[in-house]
Amino acid sequence: VLDISRAMTAARDLDELLGLILDRSMELLGAERATVFLYDPAADELVSRIACGSEEIRMPAGRGVAGACVRKTAVVNVPDAYADERFNADFDRRSGFHTRNILAMPLCDYSSDLVGVLEVINKRDGSFGPYDISLAETLAAQAGVVIQRARLIEQYVQKQRMQRSMEIAREIQ
């Protein structure tokens, strides 16, 4: 987990960071797939900016397993996805993938505000257990703060570009 934390702080941009979180969470927790949903407070939606083996997913923040994680602001362990009423099997039907189990963890910033949700899917050797939950909570605590930092940097860079474009336009006029 310490190595993952170091790697996350060295990531250069948000997409690189999210890819790193996906790869390392699957490795750490022995999962087949993972998805990072970023929380959009204006729309009250979760948006998968990057996902392993999937196209972009948008959904209301209160829906599904990820939504349960948002409401509880706690790790949600679903040992049998098809037996859980919160699970939406539409994605499996469209993609041909079969979800067996899910571990969803909230990603929060330094002030405990929601940044997103990380879902890891299909533990390779059975179901997610208490040790996995402990690892997930540790990873999520680090990831939430680092994602917030990367988003703030991304916003700052965009603002600088816009200001530079405006300066150029003024000079041309």
C-alpha positions in Angstrom: 0.0 0.0 0.0 2.9 2.3 0.7 4.3 1.7 -2.8 0.9 2.5 -4.3 0.7 5.7 -2.3 4.1 6.8 -3.5 3.2 6.0 -7.1 -0.1 7.9 -6.8 1.6 11.1 -5.5 4.0 10.9 -8.5 1.3 10.7 -11.2 1.4 13.6 -13.6 -2.2 14.1 -14.4 -5.7 12.9 -13.4 -6.0 10.3 -16.2 -2.7 8.8 -15.3 -3.6 8.8 -11.7 -6.9 7.1 -12.3 -5.3 4.4 -14.5 -2.7 3.8 -11.7 -5.5 3.4 -9.1 -7.3 0.9 -11.3 -4.3 -1.2 -12.0 -2.9 -1.2 -8.5 -6.3 -1.8 -6.8 -6.9 -4.9 -9.1 -3.4 -6.1 -8.3 -3.6 -5.4 -4.5 -7.1 -6.9 -4.1 -6.7 -9.7 -6.6 -9.6 -8.5 -8.8 -10.4 -9.0 -12.5 -11.7 -5.5 -13.1 -12.1 -2.1 -11.5 -13.9 1.2 -12.1 -13.2 4.6 -10.7 -16.4 6.7 -10.6 -15.8 10.5 -10.0 -18.6 12.3 -8.2 -20.1 15.2 -10.0 -21.9 17.2 -7.3 -23.6 19.6 -9.7 -25.4 16.7 -11.4 -25.4 14.4 -8.4 -23.9 11.7 -10.6 -21.1 9.2 -10.6 -19.1 9.2 -13.8 -16.6 6.6 -14.8 -13.8 8.7 -16.4 -11.7 5.6 -16.7 -12.7 1.9 -16.3 -11.0 -1.4 -17.0 -12.9 -3.2 -19.8 -15.7 -0.7 -20.1 -17.1 2.4 -21.8 -18.0 5.5 -19.8 -20.8 4.9 -17.3 -23.0 7.7 -15.9 -25.5 7.1 -13.2 -27.3 8.9 -10.4 -25.2 9.0 -7.2 -27.7 7.1 -5.2 -28.2 4.1 -7.5 -26.7 0.6 -7.5 -23.9 -0.8 -5.4 -21.8 2.4 -5.9 -24.8 4.4 -4.8 -25.1 2.4 -1.6 -21.4 3.1 -1.0 -22.1 6.8 -1.5 -25.1 6.8 0.9 -23.3 4.9 3.6 -19.9 6.6 3.0 -18.5 3.1 3.8 -17.1 0.1 2.0 -19.8 -2.1 0.5 -19.0 -5.8 0.1 -21.3 -7.7 -2.3 -20.3 -11.4 -2.1 -22.9 -12.5 -4.7 -23.8 -9.7 -7.2 -26.8 -11.4 -8.7 -28.4 -12.1 -5.3 -28.1 -8.4 -4.4 -31.1 -6.2 -5.4 -28.8 -3.1 -5.8 -26.8 -4.8 -8.6 -27.8 -3.8 -12.1 -27.1 -6.6 -14.5 -27.6 -4.5 -17.7 -23.9 -3.9 -18.1 -23.2 -7.7 -17.9 -25.8 -8.4 -20.5 -24.4 -5.7 -22.9 -20.8 -6.6 -22.4 -20.9 -10.4 -22.0 -18.9 -10.0 -18.7 -20.2 -11.9 -15.6 -19.9 -10.1 -12.3 -19.6 -12.5 -9.4 -18.7 -10.1 -6.5 -18.1 -6.5 -5.9 -16.2 -4.4 -3.3 -17.1 -0.7 -3.5 -15.2 1.9 -1.5 -15.9 5.7 -1.1 -13.1 8.0 -2.1 -13.2 11.1 0.1 -11.0 14.2 0.2 -9.1 15.6 3.2 -12.3 17.1 4.6 -14.3 13.9 4.2 -16.3 15.2 1.2 -17.1 12.6 -1.5 -14.7 12.6 -4.5 -15.8 9.3 -6.0 -16.2 5.6 -5.6 -13.8 2.8 -6.5 -15.3 -0.6 -7.4 -13.2 -3.7 -7.7 -15.0 -6.7 -9.3 -14.6 -10.5 -9.2 -12.0 -11.5 -6.6 -9.9 -14.1 -8.4 -9.8 -16.6 -5.6 -13.3 -16.4 -4.0 -15.0 -13.5 -2.3 -13.6 -10.3 -0.8 -13.0 -10.8 3.0 -12.2 -8.7 6.0 -8.5 -8.3 5.1 -9.5 -7.1 1.6 -11.9 -4.5 3.2 -9.1 -3.3 5.4 -6.7 -2.9 2.4 -9.5 -1.2 0.4 -10.2 1.3 3.2 -6.5 2.2 3.4 -6.2 2.5 -0.4 -9.4 4.6 -0.7 -8.3 7.0 2.0 -5.1 7.8 0.1 -6.7 7.8 -3.4 -9.5 10.2 -2.5 -7.0 12.9 -1.3 -4.7 12.4 -4.3 -7.6 12.6 -6.7 -8.8 15.8 -5.2 -5.3 17.2 -5.5 -5.1 16.2 -9.2 -8.5 17.7 -10.0 -7.5 21.0 -8.4 -4.3 21.0 -10.4 -6.2 20.2 -13.6 -8.6 23.1 -12.9 -5.7 25.4 -12.2 -4.0 24.5 -15.5 -7.2 25.0 -17.4 -7.6 28.4 -15.8 -4.1 29.4 -16.7 -4.6 28.3 -20.3 -7.8 30.4 -20.5 -6.1 33.4 -19.0 -3.2 33.0 -21.5 -5.7 32.8 -24.4 -7.4 35.9 -23.2 -4.0 37.8 -23.0 -3.2 36.7 -26.6 -6.6 37.9 -27.8 -6.1 41.3 -26.1 -2.7 41.6 -27.7 -4.1 40.8 -31.1 -6.9 43.4 -30.7 
